[in-house]
Amino acid sequence: MSAAVTAAAGPLAFFAIVTVVSPLMRVCLAVTTGVALVALAIGSDLTPALVAALVMLQGCAASSGFAVPARRGHYDWLLTGSVSRGAVATAHWGMSVAPGIICWSALAVAEALLRADRPAIVSAGGTVATLALASSLPWAISVPLPRLTGGVLWLLVAAVTAVLPADGAGLPPPRQTALDVLVRPLEMVGDPLPASTATAVLGIVCLGLVGAGVAVVWISRTDVRLEASQ
């Protein structure tokens, strides 16, 4: 047990020092969370929009990228040591999404204390599903690519589909299918996620988690060559 704990703690401690989420992104997450806490406290109608902003920021924070800094030698201490690549990849993923998860958890606790008599927004099923997807798919996409790639692509798809008419774009009405979580995530924030759509939405979330698992395997099996040696 102690060996396993040490093997897991090593990469986590490393990525706590060699941060994978930029300071600016951390500030953005903290500021958005602070404003959302105020909105929750005063019962503002801006709360859903602020929670949606936090979720989209999480998608960008999770898009931390792995291959580029690894090729520059930033992770040599881990990649050349005795720690398994799987543990390194999992720790990288965990530290990439940790700031956003912490911010969301703070909002969920505040909502439970301040808005217990109102429908949930932060802890609603649609919000949790979108947050789970934002914490997995953008990270997976960005692993072999530069930082922010997955989050920017997701934001671009969300922005384009948000302004297109549902009928003209061939998309279903908002908040009715799992497709909304993938291409129109903002419309899912605050959605109670009824049982009729929960299974389909869960499938999309599982797709994101599978993508993250594939990215972990990719890190485990791919030889990282330093840029200077190419």
ZABA-67394 format. One line per field, with one value per residue: residue in three letters; x, y, z of N, C-alpha, C in turn. Coordinates in nm, 4 decimals. Layout:
r: [ALA,...]
neast: [X,...]
nnorth: [Y,...]
nup: [Z,...]
caeast: [X,...]
canorth: [Y,...]
caup: [Z,...]
ceast: [X,...]
cnorth: [Y,...]
cup: [Z,...]
//
This chain:
r: [MET,SER,ALA,ALA,VAL,THR,ALA,ALA,ALA,GLY,PRO,LEU,ALA,PHE,PHE,ALA,ILE,VAL,THR,VAL,VAL,SER,PRO,LEU,MET,ARG,VAL,CYS,LEU,ALA,VAL,THR,THR,GLY,VAL,ALA,LEU,VAL,ALA,LEU,ALA,ILE,GLY,SER,ASP,LEU,THR,PRO,ALA,LEU,VAL,ALA,ALA,LEU,VAL,MET,LEU,GLN,GLY,CYS,ALA,ALA,SER,SER,GLY,PHE,ALA,VAL,PRO,ALA,ARG,ARG,GLY,HIS,TYR,ASP,TRP,LEU,LEU,THR,GLY,SER,VAL,SER,ARG,GLY,ALA,VAL,ALA,THR,ALA,HIS,TRP,GLY,MET,SER,VAL,ALA,PRO,GLY,ILE,ILE,CYS,TRP,SER,ALA,LEU,ALA,VAL,ALA,GLU,ALA,LEU,LEU,ARG,ALA,ASP,ARG,PRO,ALA,ILE,VAL,SER,ALA,GLY,GLY,THR,VAL,ALA,THR,LEU,ALA,LEU,ALA,SER,SER,LEU,PRO,TRP,ALA,ILE,SER,VAL,PRO,LEU,PRO,ARG,LEU,THR,GLY,GLY,VAL,LEU,TRP,LEU,LEU,VAL,ALA,ALA,VAL,THR,ALA,VAL,LEU,PRO,ALA,ASP,GLY,ALA,GLY,LEU,PRO,PRO,PRO,ARG,GLN,THR,ALA,LEU,ASP,VAL,LEU,VAL,ARG,PRO,LEU,GLU,MET,VAL,GLY,ASP,PRO,LEU,PRO,ALA,SER,THR,ALA,THR,ALA,VAL,LEU,GLY,ILE,VAL,CYS,LEU,GLY,LEU,VAL,GLY,ALA,GLY,VAL,ALA,VAL,VAL,TRP,ILE,SER,ARG,THR,ASP,VAL,ARG,LEU,GLU,ALA,SER,GLN]
neast: [0.0833,0.1919,0.3895,0.2345,0.0982,0.3118,0.3982,0.1822,0.1742,0.4106,0.4041,0.1826,0.2762,0.4836,0.3478,0.2131,0.4044,0.5371,0.3315,0.0385,-0.1798,-0.2246,-0.1275,-0.2901,-0.5269,-0.6069,-0.6616,-0.8767,-1.0672,-1.0962,-1.1918,-1.4326,-1.5665,-1.5841,-1.7516,-1.9775,-2.0432,-2.1262,-2.3473,-2.5082,-2.5559,-2.7108,-2.9204,-2.9236,-3.0228,-2.8198,-2.6791,-2.6983,-2.5654,-2.3104,-2.2276,-2.2244,-2.0179,-1.8061,-1.7939,-1.7182,-1.4712,-1.3440,-1.3186,-1.1204,-0.9116,-0.8647,-0.7532,-0.4658,-0.2509,0.0035,0.2097,0.3659,0.5044,0.6357,0.8064,0.9772,1.1271,1.0288,0.9082,1.0966,1.2034,1.0031,0.9402,1.1730,1.2179,1.1313,0.8612,0.5438,0.4157,0.1414,0.0586,0.1739,0.0317,-0.2317,-0.2059,-0.1398,-0.3765,-0.5529,-0.4480,-0.4850,-0.7597,-0.8288,-0.8364,-1.0758,-1.2681,-1.2529,-1.3441,-1.6066,-1.7072,-1.7030,-1.9014,-2.1203,-2.1518,-2.2095,-2.4489,-2.6122,-2.6320,-2.7346,-2.9413,-3.1262,-3.3991,-3.4691,-3.4741,-3.1973,-2.8975,-2.6146,-2.5566,-2.7216,-2.8320,-2.7715,-2.5709,-2.3676,-2.3158,-2.2199,-1.9946,-1.8433,-1.7880,-1.6432,-1.4215,-1.2914,-1.2985,-1.1797,-0.9227,-0.8290,-0.8216,-0.6271,-0.3913,-0.1937,-0.1468,-0.0961,-0.1352,-0.4625,-0.5935,-0.8053,-1.0051,-1.0515,-1.1447,-1.3802,-1.5195,-1.5469,-1.7144,-1.9390,-2.0033,-2.0659,-2.2832,-2.4606,-2.5596,-2.6879,-3.0014,-3.2070,-3.3583,-3.2572,-2.9933,-3.0146,-3.0257,-3.1549,-3.4252,-3.3355,-3.1992,-3.2932,-3.1657,-2.8675,-2.6871,-2.6806,-2.5125,-2.2669,-2.2397,-2.3826,-2.3277,-2.3769,-2.6508,-2.7272,-2.6605,-2.7847,-3.0021,-3.2334,-3.2067,-3.3973,-3.5271,-3.5816,-3.3877,-3.1541,-3.0054,-2.9048,-2.7499,-2.5667,-2.4304,-2.2864,-2.1211,-1.9748,-1.8414,-1.6616,-1.5069,-1.4020,-1.2465,-1.0558,-0.9392,-0.8234,-0.6341,-0.4688,-0.3631,-0.2281,-0.0263,0.1075,0.2211,0.3585,0.6602,0.8373,1.0066,1.2705,1.2656,1.5079,1.6442,1.5235]
nnorth: [-0.1204,0.1287,0.1662,0.1999,0.4314,0.6104,0.6011,0.7224,0.9691,1.0957,1.1907,1.3643,1.5516,1.6552,1.7778,1.9630,2.1451,2.1992,2.3529,2.2724,2.4114,2.7377,3.0385,3.2618,3.1394,3.0178,3.2432,3.3467,3.1444,3.1637,3.4263,3.4187,3.2277,3.3636,3.5822,3.4371,3.3238,3.5502,3.6140,3.3918,3.4367,3.6689,3.5960,3.6378,3.6629,3.6126,3.3927,3.1294,3.1934,3.2600,3.0208,2.8671,2.9978,2.9278,2.6533,2.6466,2.7717,2.5745,2.3814,2.4998,2.5189,2.2496,2.1795,2.1389,2.0322,1.7966,1.6692,1.8728,2.0314,1.8083,1.7279,1.9378,1.8889,1.9381,1.7510,1.5604,1.4584,1.2955,1.1247,0.9872,0.8492,0.6007,0.5948,0.4897,0.5401,0.5521,0.6406,0.8932,1.0134,1.0034,1.1612,1.4048,1.4609,1.4771,1.6988,1.8924,1.9320,1.9821,2.2555,2.3663,2.1806,2.2155,2.4798,2.4511,2.2768,2.4420,2.6248,2.4517,2.3726,2.6209,2.6748,2.4721,2.5597,2.8200,2.8254,2.6247,2.5939,2.6299,2.5421,2.3451,2.4709,2.4774,2.2148,2.0718,1.8082,1.8445,2.0395,1.9039,1.6960,1.8391,1.9586,1.7304,1.6410,1.8615,1.8326,1.6161,1.5500,1.7859,1.7774,1.5296,1.5712,1.7677,1.6502,1.5422,1.7786,2.1426,2.3540,2.4520,2.3766,2.1771,2.2978,2.5425,2.4524,2.3267,2.5452,2.6918,2.5277,2.5270,2.8008,2.8466,2.6697,2.7725,3.0068,2.9299,2.8508,2.5982,2.4265,2.4909,2.4173,2.1539,2.0486,1.9136,2.0422,2.2607,2.1164,1.8510,1.6240,1.4153,1.5354,1.8047,1.8360,1.8000,1.9795,2.2078,2.3066,2.5101,2.5380,2.3261,2.3731,2.3951,2.2438,2.0031,1.7476,1.5230,1.1836,1.0769,1.1653,1.1205,0.8812,0.8942,1.1287,1.0506,0.8654,1.0306,1.1640,0.9474,0.8934,1.1066,1.0407,0.7968,0.8907,1.0326,0.8174,0.6856,0.8775,0.8614,0.6055,0.6565,0.8339,0.6569,0.4751,0.6053,0.7156,0.9893,1.2297,1.4551,1.7952,1.8993,1.6789,1.6018]
nup: [0.0000,0.0830,-0.1085,-0.3363,-0.2710,-0.2571,-0.5225,-0.6487,-0.5223,-0.5923,-0.8765,-0.8441,-0.6570,-0.8092,-1.0268,-0.8821,-0.8266,-1.0734,-1.2388,-1.4241,-1.5010,-1.6027,-1.4239,-1.4883,-1.5776,-1.3430,-1.1892,-1.3344,-1.2964,-1.0161,-0.9826,-1.1261,-0.9744,-0.7288,-0.7962,-0.8701,-0.6245,-0.4852,-0.6411,-0.5892,-0.3191,-0.3141,-0.4647,-0.7419,-1.0892,-1.2591,-1.1916,-1.3292,-1.5721,-1.4821,-1.3693,-1.5992,-1.7325,-1.5655,-1.6117,-1.8816,-1.8638,-1.7217,-1.9200,-2.0762,-1.8895,-1.8399,-2.0784,-2.0860,-2.2202,-2.3004,-2.4542,-2.5770,-2.3650,-2.2604,-2.4666,-2.4606,-2.2446,-1.9914,-1.8277,-1.7728,-1.5336,-1.4346,-1.6519,-1.7008,-1.4759,-1.2245,-1.2051,-1.3163,-1.6463,-1.6695,-1.4159,-1.4204,-1.6325,-1.5318,-1.3028,-1.4204,-1.5582,-1.3375,-1.1917,-1.3814,-1.3943,-1.1352,-1.0202,-1.1317,-1.0450,-0.7693,-0.7476,-0.8468,-0.6510,-0.4253,-0.4984,-0.5131,-0.2469,-0.1323,-0.2644,-0.1608,0.1001,0.0825,-0.1020,-0.0568,-0.0716,-0.3330,-0.6864,-0.7901,-0.9353,-0.9639,-0.8797,-1.0436,-1.2636,-1.5395,-1.5268,-1.3862,-1.5668,-1.7891,-1.6757,-1.6189,-1.8775,-1.9696,-1.8144,-1.9127,-2.2028,-2.3394,-2.2182,-2.3093,-2.5889,-2.6055,-2.5185,-2.7104,-2.8388,-2.8607,-2.5667,-2.4601,-2.6919,-2.7073,-2.5432,-2.6760,-2.9253,-2.8431,-2.7350,-2.9711,-3.1271,-2.9590,-2.9618,-3.2324,-3.2798,-3.0985,-3.2062,-3.4326,-3.5827,-3.4454,-3.6165,-3.8687,-3.8438,-3.8194,-3.5705,-3.2617,-3.0539,-2.7765,-2.4749,-2.4902,-2.5894,-2.5767,-2.7405,-2.6873,-2.4684,-2.5806,-2.8061,-2.7439,-2.4733,-2.2818,-2.2654,-2.1167,-1.8561,-1.5342,-1.5995,-1.4922,-1.5868,-1.6810,-1.6402,-1.8889,-2.0642,-1.9363,-1.9672,-2.2308,-2.2173,-2.0247,-2.1746,-2.3538,-2.1735,-2.0790,-2.3126,-2.3218,-2.0966,-2.1776,-2.3872,-2.2390,-2.1086,-2.3275,-2.3931,-2.1689,-2.2082,-2.4450,-2.3601,-2.1968,-2.3732,-2.5717,-2.7089,-2.5979,-2.7593,-2.7272,-2.8369,-2.9233,-3.0162,-3.2431]
caeast: [0.0000,0.2764,0.4556,0.1352,0.0733,0.4296,0.3977,0.0792,0.2031,0.5226,0.3579,0.0947,0.3620,0.5575,0.2597,0.1752,0.5138,0.5408,0.1876,-0.0103,-0.2806,-0.1553,-0.1751,-0.4002,-0.6477,-0.6473,-0.7222,-1.0076,-1.1560,-1.1221,-1.2757,-1.5668,-1.6267,-1.6178,-1.8700,-2.0907,-2.0811,-2.2044,-2.4762,-2.5870,-2.5936,-2.8152,-3.0278,-2.9220,-3.0559,-2.6972,-2.6137,-2.6774,-2.4649,-2.1794,-2.1928,-2.1888,-1.8841,-1.7104,-1.7811,-1.6406,-1.3336,-1.2894,-1.2769,-0.9917,-0.8106,-0.8334,-0.6756,-0.3326,-0.1501,0.1079,0.3207,0.4539,0.6022,0.7172,0.9121,1.0720,1.2034,0.9736,0.8660,1.2014,1.2220,0.9041,0.9418,1.2957,1.2271,1.0707,0.7158,0.4770,0.3590,-0.0004,0.0454,0.2072,-0.0803,-0.3475,-0.1772,-0.1488,-0.5198,-0.6118,-0.4043,-0.5393,-0.9009,-0.8507,-0.8825,-1.2165,-1.3498,-1.2562,-1.4328,-1.7435,-1.7461,-1.7332,-2.0319,-2.2230,-2.1740,-2.2782,-2.5868,-2.6853,-2.6545,-2.8034,-3.0562,-3.1806,-3.5417,-3.4877,-3.4172,-3.0519,-2.8331,-2.4763,-2.5550,-2.8203,-2.7768,-2.7125,-2.4456,-2.2680,-2.2794,-2.1371,-1.8660,-1.7687,-1.7381,-1.5409,-1.3041,-1.2334,-1.2748,-1.0760,-0.7916,-0.7897,-0.7893,-0.5076,-0.2725,-0.0865,-0.1510,-0.0622,-0.2279,-0.5880,-0.6519,-0.9345,-1.1022,-1.0860,-1.2287,-1.5122,-1.5828,-1.5834,-1.8342,-2.0498,-2.0400,-2.1291,-2.4137,-2.5494,-2.6207,-2.7610,-3.1353,-3.2073,-3.4093,-3.1670,-2.8670,-3.0407,-3.0083,-3.2799,-3.4520,-3.2474,-3.2244,-3.3715,-3.0843,-2.7286,-2.6103,-2.6670,-2.3961,-2.1470,-2.2270,-2.4465,-2.3175,-2.4303,-2.7942,-2.7503,-2.6322,-2.9070,-3.1061,-3.2458,-3.1756,-3.5012,-3.4902,-3.5970,-3.2655,-3.0364,-2.9249,-2.8332,-2.6482,-2.4628,-2.3500,-2.1932,-2.0216,-1.8870,-1.7554,-1.5520,-1.4204,-1.3281,-1.1433,-0.9482,-0.8693,-0.7395,-0.5210,-0.3785,-0.2923,-0.1364,0.0909,0.1790,0.2863,0.4248,0.7943,0.8453,1.1400,1.2993,1.2687,1.6464,1.6957,1.4489]
canorth: [0.0000,0.2471,0.1838,0.2531,0.5703,0.6871,0.6102,0.8188,1.1012,1.1567,1.2739,1.4715,1.6548,1.7170,1.8673,2.0732,2.2426,2.2342,2.3646,2.2464,2.5142,2.8665,3.1296,3.3445,3.0576,3.0020,3.3698,3.3555,3.0529,3.2162,3.5462,3.3744,3.1622,3.4669,3.6558,3.3446,3.3126,3.6701,3.6001,3.2960,3.4958,3.7710,3.5408,3.7038,3.5844,3.5879,3.2719,3.0271,3.2379,3.2528,2.8791,2.8257,3.0521,2.8459,2.5252,2.6667,2.7948,2.4436,2.3178,2.5598,2.4810,2.1079,2.1662,2.1795,1.9816,1.7152,1.6354,1.9869,2.0509,1.6880,1.7323,2.0433,1.8414,1.9831,1.6373,1.4578,1.3973,1.1888,1.0301,0.9066,0.7844,0.4685,0.6091,0.4404,0.6435,0.5630,0.7267,1.0291,1.0644,1.0237,1.2771,1.5230,1.4844,1.5211,1.8340,1.9840,1.9600,2.0079,2.3910,2.3840,2.0963,2.2814,2.5966,2.4027,2.2220,2.5550,2.6775,2.3533,2.3827,2.7486,2.6613,2.3892,2.6368,2.9465,2.8119,2.4910,2.5941,2.6613,2.4391,2.3473,2.5154,2.4288,2.0690,2.0104,1.7001,1.8964,2.1075,1.8022,1.6256,1.9268,1.9728,1.6057,1.6410,1.9661,1.7878,1.4960,1.5554,1.8837,1.7289,1.4219,1.6279,1.8520,1.5752,1.5439,1.9077,2.2549,2.3936,2.5201,2.3309,2.1135,2.3941,2.6401,2.3841,2.3068,2.6772,2.7301,2.4511,2.5763,2.9349,2.8384,2.6049,2.8549,3.1135,2.8717,2.8019,2.4533,2.3577,2.5141,2.3468,2.0118,2.0088,1.9014,2.1550,2.2627,2.0409,1.7308,1.5076,1.4182,1.6205,1.9373,1.8381,1.8031,2.0954,2.3256,2.2772,2.6148,2.5191,2.2173,2.4190,2.4176,2.1503,1.8938,1.6236,1.4229,1.0447,1.0454,1.2000,1.0946,0.7719,0.9416,1.2238,0.9713,0.8067,1.1321,1.1847,0.8302,0.9106,1.1931,0.9669,0.7001,0.9680,1.0578,0.6907,0.6639,0.9698,0.8040,0.4955,0.7175,0.8814,0.5412,0.3941,0.6883,0.7657,1.1351,1.2701,1.5954,1.8727,1.9193,1.5589,1.5716]
caup: [0.0000,0.0918,-0.2380,-0.4294,-0.2329,-0.2977,-0.6682,-0.6881,-0.4656,-0.6629,-0.9879,-0.7963,-0.5991,-0.9190,-1.1015,-0.7935,-0.8367,-1.2157,-1.2583,-1.5592,-1.5282,-1.5950,-1.3179,-1.5382,-1.5779,-1.2031,-1.1484,-1.3988,-1.2251,-0.8826,-0.9933,-1.1663,-0.8584,-0.6312,-0.8436,-0.8630,-0.4835,-0.4540,-0.7094,-0.5123,-0.1906,-0.3315,-0.5470,-0.8721,-1.2076,-1.3345,-1.1421,-1.4328,-1.6687,-1.4175,-1.3583,-1.7347,-1.7592,-1.4903,-1.6813,-2.0040,-1.8197,-1.6860,-2.0441,-2.1160,-1.7904,-1.8598,-2.2028,-2.0421,-2.3118,-2.2386,-2.5434,-2.6050,-2.2566,-2.2434,-2.5681,-2.4220,-2.1298,-1.8639,-1.7460,-1.7774,-1.4011,-1.4223,-1.7634,-1.6973,-1.3457,-1.2075,-1.1952,-1.4364,-1.7323,-1.6383,-1.2982,-1.4641,-1.7119,-1.4445,-1.2180,-1.5066,-1.5778,-1.2115,-1.1575,-1.4819,-1.3685,-0.9929,-0.9860,-1.1674,-0.9576,-0.6382,-0.7589,-0.8570,-0.5209,-0.3372,-0.5378,-0.4783,-0.1023,-0.1084,-0.3115,-0.0651,0.2220,0.0594,-0.1917,-0.0354,-0.1018,-0.4747,-0.7758,-0.7978,-1.0594,-0.9623,-0.8655,-1.1326,-1.3444,-1.6623,-1.4928,-1.3520,-1.6900,-1.8710,-1.6071,-1.6385,-2.0144,-1.9782,-1.7397,-1.9735,-2.3472,-2.3771,-2.1771,-2.3994,-2.7200,-2.5970,-2.4767,-2.8104,-2.9066,-2.7722,-2.4605,-2.4929,-2.8178,-2.6854,-2.4908,-2.7799,-3.0236,-2.7825,-2.7312,-3.1069,-3.1645,-2.8773,-3.0073,-3.3646,-3.2688,-3.0157,-3.2852,-3.5444,-3.5496,-3.4249,-3.7344,-3.9804,-3.8218,-3.8081,-3.4312,-3.1876,-2.9633,-2.6600,-2.3529,-2.5129,-2.6208,-2.5319,-2.8306,-2.6267,-2.3800,-2.6631,-2.8949,-2.6841,-2.3300,-2.1962,-2.2482,-2.0220,-1.7205,-1.4588,-1.6419,-1.3951,-1.6563,-1.6531,-1.6655,-2.0305,-2.1369,-1.8529,-2.0214,-2.3484,-2.1725,-1.9587,-2.2808,-2.4034,-2.0684,-2.0822,-2.4295,-2.2798,-2.0045,-2.2586,-2.4560,-2.1427,-2.0890,-2.4456,-2.3811,-2.0681,-2.2744,-2.5429,-2.2853,-2.1420,-2.4760,-2.6728,-2.6790,-2.6062,-2.8026,-2.7035,-2.9597,-2.9656,-3.0779,-3.3640]
ceast: [0.0867,0.3473,0.3601,0.1065,0.1888,0.4330,0.2952,0.1136,0.3157,0.4802,0.2676,0.1761,0.4388,0.4708,0.2011,0.2803,0.5272,0.3961,0.1481,-0.1205,-0.2165,-0.2103,-0.2925,-0.5311,-0.6984,-0.7154,-0.8613,-1.1093,-1.1941,-1.2150,-1.4183,-1.6387,-1.6686,-1.7428,-1.9935,-2.1369,-2.1652,-2.3425,-2.5667,-2.6392,-2.7091,-2.9301,-3.0361,-2.9589,-2.9340,-2.6287,-2.5951,-2.5692,-2.3247,-2.1335,-2.1529,-2.0492,-1.7773,-1.6872,-1.6964,-1.4937,-1.2667,-1.2433,-1.1428,-0.8808,-0.7677,-0.7478,-0.5306,-0.2227,-0.0425,0.2304,0.4186,0.5508,0.6899,0.8329,1.0152,1.1509,1.1478,0.9383,0.9712,1.2183,1.1257,0.9226,1.0654,1.3136,1.1578,0.9185,0.6524,0.4170,0.2097,-0.0261,0.0750,0.0902,-0.2014,-0.3282,-0.1875,-0.2941,-0.5821,-0.5749,-0.4538,-0.6825,-0.9276,-0.8976,-1.0303,-1.3091,-1.3625,-1.3515,-1.5784,-1.7929,-1.7814,-1.8698,-2.1441,-2.2555,-2.2500,-2.4237,-2.6703,-2.7183,-2.7459,-2.9313,-3.1217,-3.3275,-3.5714,-3.4297,-3.2668,-3.0047,-2.6930,-2.4714,-2.6599,-2.7546,-2.7100,-2.5807,-2.3351,-2.2217,-2.1874,-1.9997,-1.7805,-1.7101,-1.6271,-1.4122,-1.2354,-1.2002,-1.1720,-0.9358,-0.7406,-0.7470,-0.6549,-0.3811,-0.1635,-0.0687,-0.1119,-0.1729,-0.3461,-0.6550,-0.7915,-1.0402,-1.1456,-1.1754,-1.3700,-1.5886,-1.6280,-1.7089,-1.9564,-2.0976,-2.1143,-2.2689,-2.5121,-2.6225,-2.6969,-2.9006,-3.1336,-3.2505,-3.3116,-3.0373,-2.8862,-3.0240,-3.1439,-3.3032,-3.3634,-3.2955,-3.3101,-3.2880,-2.9426,-2.6430,-2.5871,-2.5441,-2.2687,-2.1321,-2.2931,-2.4457,-2.3807,-2.5797,-2.8274,-2.7282,-2.7635,-3.0201,-3.1144,-3.2192,-3.2788,-3.4582,-3.4962,-3.4709,-3.1379,-2.9473,-2.8420,-2.7217,-2.5338,-2.3719,-2.2471,-2.0834,-1.9238,-1.7931,-1.6358,-1.4548,-1.3390,-1.2161,-1.0257,-0.8689,-0.7775,-0.6160,-0.4197,-0.2969,-0.1901,-0.0092,0.1747,0.2640,0.3652,0.5622,0.7990,0.9887,1.1583,1.3106,1.4102,1.7018,1.6260,1.5163]
cnorth: [0.1254,0.2738,0.2446,0.3992,0.6596,0.7073,0.7126,0.9596,1.1715,1.2441,1.3883,1.5863,1.7290,1.8183,1.9782,2.1835,2.2931,2.2418,2.3438,2.3442,2.6502,2.9520,3.2153,3.2668,3.0349,3.1281,3.3828,3.2649,3.1077,3.3365,3.5074,3.3075,3.2641,3.5440,3.5663,3.3244,3.4321,3.6602,3.5008,3.3574,3.5945,3.7213,3.6025,3.6080,3.5528,3.4579,3.1651,3.0661,3.2279,3.1085,2.8249,2.8755,2.9701,2.7126,2.5399,2.6984,2.6631,2.3689,2.3701,2.5210,2.3360,2.0858,2.2068,2.1322,1.9025,1.7001,1.7509,2.0134,1.9284,1.6876,1.8401,2.0069,1.8795,1.8673,1.5266,1.3861,1.2816,1.0812,0.9421,0.8339,0.6497,0.4741,0.5630,0.5560,0.6619,0.6528,0.8718,1.0905,1.0949,1.1446,1.4067,1.5601,1.5404,1.6634,1.9368,2.0248,1.9990,2.1500,2.4134,2.3025,2.1593,2.4006,2.5535,2.3487,2.3328,2.6135,2.5812,2.3580,2.5110,2.7411,2.5804,2.4660,2.7569,2.9337,2.6743,2.4819,2.6229,2.5496,2.4553,2.3947,2.4550,2.2768,1.9997,1.9056,1.7484,1.9661,2.0065,1.7282,1.7099,1.9463,1.8477,1.5991,1.7431,1.9248,1.6682,1.5144,1.6608,1.8410,1.6234,1.4758,1.6996,1.7753,1.5743,1.6787,2.0203,2.2850,2.4726,2.4683,2.2725,2.2104,2.4944,2.5765,2.3654,2.4387,2.7209,2.6576,2.5017,2.7129,2.9303,2.7793,2.6876,2.9604,3.0591,2.8301,2.6502,2.3792,2.3695,2.4382,2.1968,1.9593,1.9971,2.0235,2.1474,2.1721,1.9160,1.6069,1.5258,1.5080,1.7587,1.9461,1.8565,1.9330,2.2219,2.3123,2.3828,2.5965,2.4070,2.2603,2.4537,2.3250,2.0354,1.7571,1.5150,1.2836,1.0088,1.0745,1.1634,0.9874,0.8173,1.0382,1.1511,0.9056,0.9043,1.1587,1.0682,0.8363,0.9991,1.1216,0.8613,0.7699,0.9982,0.9308,0.6580,0.7537,0.9198,0.6907,0.5499,0.7676,0.7637,0.4707,0.4748,0.7316,0.9172,1.1743,1.4192,1.6701,1.8898,1.7990,1.5234,1.6301]
cup: [0.0000,-0.0404,-0.3397,-0.4001,-0.2764,-0.4484,-0.7175,-0.6403,-0.5390,-0.7794,-0.9440,-0.7377,-0.7081,-0.9923,-1.0140,-0.7974,-0.9799,-1.2628,-1.4037,-1.5990,-1.5049,-1.4810,-1.3631,-1.5385,-1.4361,-1.1512,-1.2076,-1.3297,-1.0882,-0.8869,-1.0299,-1.0504,-0.7534,-0.6704,-0.8357,-0.7189,-0.4396,-0.5163,-0.6374,-0.3837,-0.2043,-0.4183,-0.6846,-0.9853,-1.2929,-1.2939,-1.2497,-1.5331,-1.6101,-1.4002,-1.4952,-1.7714,-1.6878,-1.5603,-1.8072,-1.9718,-1.7799,-1.8107,-2.0921,-2.0192,-1.8089,-1.9837,-2.1778,-2.1362,-2.2392,-2.3283,-2.5619,-2.4896,-2.2336,-2.3428,-2.5372,-2.2971,-1.9950,-1.7708,-1.7417,-1.6442,-1.3812,-1.5285,-1.7653,-1.5650,-1.3439,-1.1982,-1.3256,-1.5152,-1.7037,-1.5191,-1.3339,-1.5387,-1.6248,-1.3543,-1.2978,-1.5304,-1.4504,-1.1752,-1.2586,-1.4498,-1.2239,-0.9618,-1.0161,-1.0794,-0.8195,-0.6407,-0.7663,-0.7227,-0.4227,-0.3693,-0.4987,-0.3291,-0.0700,-0.1521,-0.2135,0.0621,0.2001,-0.0224,-0.1781,-0.0734,-0.2482,-0.5609,-0.7897,-0.9349,-1.0682,-0.9608,-0.9501,-1.2205,-1.4715,-1.6380,-1.4644,-1.4775,-1.7770,-1.8082,-1.6259,-1.7789,-2.0314,-1.9087,-1.8037,-2.1207,-2.3883,-2.3355,-2.2734,-2.5351,-2.7159,-2.5607,-2.5836,-2.8785,-2.8104,-2.6712,-2.5185,-2.6195,-2.7981,-2.6380,-2.5953,-2.8859,-2.9704,-2.7746,-2.8688,-3.1526,-3.0886,-2.9255,-3.1404,-3.3538,-3.1863,-3.0984,-3.4056,-3.5007,-3.5397,-3.5498,-3.8506,-3.9669,-3.8143,-3.6677,-3.3633,-3.1005,-2.8404,-2.5475,-2.3755,-2.5423,-2.5686,-2.6185,-2.7712,-2.5375,-2.4604,-2.7404,-2.8411,-2.5327,-2.2404,-2.1700,-2.1507,-1.8776,-1.6501,-1.4954,-1.5413,-1.4543,-1.6227,-1.6950,-1.8130,-2.1114,-2.0606,-1.9130,-2.1408,-2.3104,-2.1035,-2.0622,-2.3358,-2.3008,-2.0648,-2.2022,-2.3963,-2.1881,-2.0782,-2.3355,-2.3647,-2.1154,-2.2054,-2.4397,-2.2785,-2.1298,-2.3743,-2.4742,-2.2375,-2.2469,-2.5786,-2.6242,-2.7009,-2.6415,-2.7812,-2.8365,-3.0120,-3.0395,-3.2074,-3.4863]
//
